[in-house]
Every structure is written in C-alpha cells, then in structure tokens.
C-alpha cells in the first residue's frame, strides 16, 4: 500500500504548494499588467480564458503550477527513495 500512497501524497503536496504559489504570482502579474481600462491585453492567459487581468492569469497559474508541482513532487519522492536505499 505504501507503494501507491506515498507517491500520491507527494504529488498532491507538490501540486498544492507550487500551484498556489504560481496562482498568486500570476494574479499579481495580471492585476498589475493587464487590468487597466483602455489598455489592450495581449497576454496568452487573457486570450485563453476570455477574461482579463488577475482572473485569467491566476487561473492559468493554478493549472500550470499544479501540473508542474505534481511532477516535481513525484520526482522528489523517487529521489528521496533512491537515496534512502543506497
């Protein structure tokens, strides 16, 4: 059972930590760069979600950050496991 639970927990932890960090970082970017009246927003996030400013950039940051965080969490678990066995 440990074989499946620990990698899942590490993936979840990485996704939560990095996902929230990326969401906050890109929300700040979107709120400061995209959300001004009369300014044309050409960033990828705004065009992808059809929104402007912190709403679009924050959502994009959460999705991308959680995906990368899950991968980093599993890789970290595998490296720690490998170091522990040697």
Protein Blocks (a to p, Z undefined) as FASTA:
>chain_A
ZZmmmmmmmmmmmmmmmmmmmmmmmmmmmmmmmmcghiacfbfklmmnopahjllmmmmm
mmmmmmmmmmmmmmmmmmmmmmmmZZ
